[in-house]
Amino acid sequence: MVDVGAAYVEAKDRFAALMGSLSDDELTMPVPACPAWTVQDVFAHHVGVLTEVASGSLRELGDPMRLLDQWRDADVARDRDVLTARQVEERRGRSVSQLVAEWDNAASALAPALSGQTPMPGGMSPIIGSVVVNDVVVHEGDVREALGLDTAPEILATSLALAGYGASFELRLRQLGLPAIAFAYDGKTRQFGDGDATATVTADRTTLVRMLASRLEESDMRALDWTGDPAPFLGLLPEYGPAHPR
């Protein structure tokens, strides 16, 4: 059985080390994937996510299962954005070391639940494990992109993020009755939907995660290694809608 808590902590520690190495100028750099935020704002948001999940309440959002409808429900998308904006504003003016300390406390409290050893705080759905892993993987990638760094080495959390985003993508695919599509990576193939896949995209796990997390513009998605016609899927692959222009 995969230890989600351990996978999360591995990704957390790497991201925290990166943040601790940055200069003041780097911390205030804008993040193309999250254009309203700086590098430190992105970090503060994720720390806020962990703190609130560990407390058992996501406040404005409520039940994290609602996130499965964020692609088609404007109310869910609005509540998500209000939540994330508040998380950043509440942490305005805190230092990176203060944010890391808050994150350490929240992760220590939450890791046993992520690993299945204790119940989720506040009776939250187990989906929250995917939410927090997805979030830390994607936002570390956002920060590295903003700083012009290479992509991070792929770890277990990368695979879990691909599985998490892939599961919600398959739900969207089935709800719209679209044909099957396949992802090819690391010498294996994963299919979404029933019947023969009408298209296959080949890429590394990081690229597939960032595609599903609305980090690739349509031209970037089209430029990937496809067999078959990607057109029917391009609008559905990004979970949060079209990527912000880079």
Summary of the structure (lengths in Angstrom):
residues: 246
radius of gyration: 17.6
end to end distance: 38.5
largest distance: 53.0
contacts: 771
relative contact order: 0.14
helix: 57%
strand: 10%
